[in-house]
Amino acid sequence: MRALVRSRASPRAPAGTAQHLVPPNVADDVGPENDEERHDAERAAEGGLRPGSPALSLRGRDPKEAHRTATTLECFFDLCFVIAVAQASASLNTAVTSGHWLTGALRFALVFFTIWWAWMNFTWFASAYDPDDVPYRLTVLVQIAGSLILAAGVPSAFEEGDLRVVTLGYVVLRTTLTTLWLRVARSEPARRRTALRFATGVTCCQVGWVGVLFLPAPARLPAIIALIVAEVCVPVWAQSAGMTPWHPHHIAERYGLFVLIVLGESVAAAAAAVRGALNRHHDTAALYLLAAGGLLLVFALWWLYFARPAHTLLATSHQAHRRRFTWAYGHYLIFASAAAEGAGLAAYTHLITGRTGAPPLSAGGAVTVPAAVFLITVWAVHVRPHRRNRVEQLAFPVVAVAVLMAARSPAPALLAALAAAALVVVVTLVDRAERVRREGP
């Protein structure tokens, strides 16, 4: 642009030069000027291949890349995964309503682990390696198909303890990711040991999951626990050979988006249950209190999760393995409790309408326990590491206990929501005081 302006201002510039024939907005776009084009060209050059070549190698992305955001394929991946989340939430609601809350909670924990673990492993892989070429896209689409198979098997896993379909979907998800790790091993000699460890560990675990299906019923639970421990140890073992180039801002955004999706699913599940009860002309006052309390509670959970920027932790202190894994693995409880909240609100709707034999305390606990777990986990992985204010540090555990106690009240959702809203006020005031202190007089 400056050269073009100079050529127009200079009397020596030839009148017929090409510069005079190119509009400024076109001149700025000549060549690979935008970030994506430059990124593709640089990565192709590093791999010794031409830009646009169908055989582009799968090399790590720059962990300091500017303006890194979630791709449309990643968002599509998340939206398909929420189908499995919805199935798990609905099945938990059925279990609580029928009085089998302990069995339902255990099965929910297992099924949600398969959903969360498959989602999390792909998320961290895509943050480090995302060539967006045709083989990569097809591999991710196969993983999406695996998530739908898993979702189809959730009801039978809850009702009959039949894990065959869930296992099939999970194995499709995980073995497909293994092929991507093998691509990394072939493309990046510096991280070959890490990639091969991932591929080996994931493959061995999938063999174990298939083997569980052939075990007698008494031996299944110990085997499942052992396999869960093995699964969570694979990334720790693999990355001890070298860390993958994940992007802090990208990871924080991906986790935040999944929190939004799961909270949205909880709102949808509760709204559907309340709408169905209102259509049957039941106690409208109690239903309105439940609806208002449930909505306010979800609003407060959203506010509190996003009150602290996760990327600042991931880019600084959480580069260390122990803190990073604690943050990443701790989100299992955040995601699971957010999904369970919708099931609890729906179950309490059935209590109001008299369609459940569950005692009021169990139905109230289905509303308050997930909210308390969410608050404690957010405090542990998001708030406490920032080491901001003692009032705020104390407020989260106190409010979590108050939310739990609300299970004994006639309106647990509303009282839990008011307690969470009070915590939002505390966090907001602390933020304002910190901002004033930083800016100074």
Buried (B, 14 or more C-beta within 10 A) or exposed (E): EEEBEEBEEEEEBEEEEEBEEEEEEEBEEEEBEEEEEEBBBEBBEEBEBEEEEEEBBBBBBEBEEEEBEBBEBBBEBBEBBBBBBBBBBBBBBBBBBBBBBEEBBEBBBBBBBBBBBBBBBBBBBBBBBBBBBEBBEEBBBBBBBBBBBBBBBBBBBBEEEBBEBBBBBBBBBBBBBBEBBBBBBEBBEEBBBBBBBBBBBBBEBBEBBBEBEEEEEEEBEEBBEEBBEBBBEBBEBBBEBBBBBBBBBBBBBBBBBBBBBBBBBBBBBBBBBBEBBBEEEBBEEBBEBBBBBBBBBBBBBBBBBBBBBBBBBBBEBBBEEEBBBBBBBBBBBBBBBBBBBBBBBBBBBBBBBEBBEBEBEBBBBBBBBBBBBBBBBBBBBBBBBBEBBEEBBEBBBBBBEBBBBBBEBEBBBBBBBBBBBBBBEBBEEBBEEEEEEEEEE
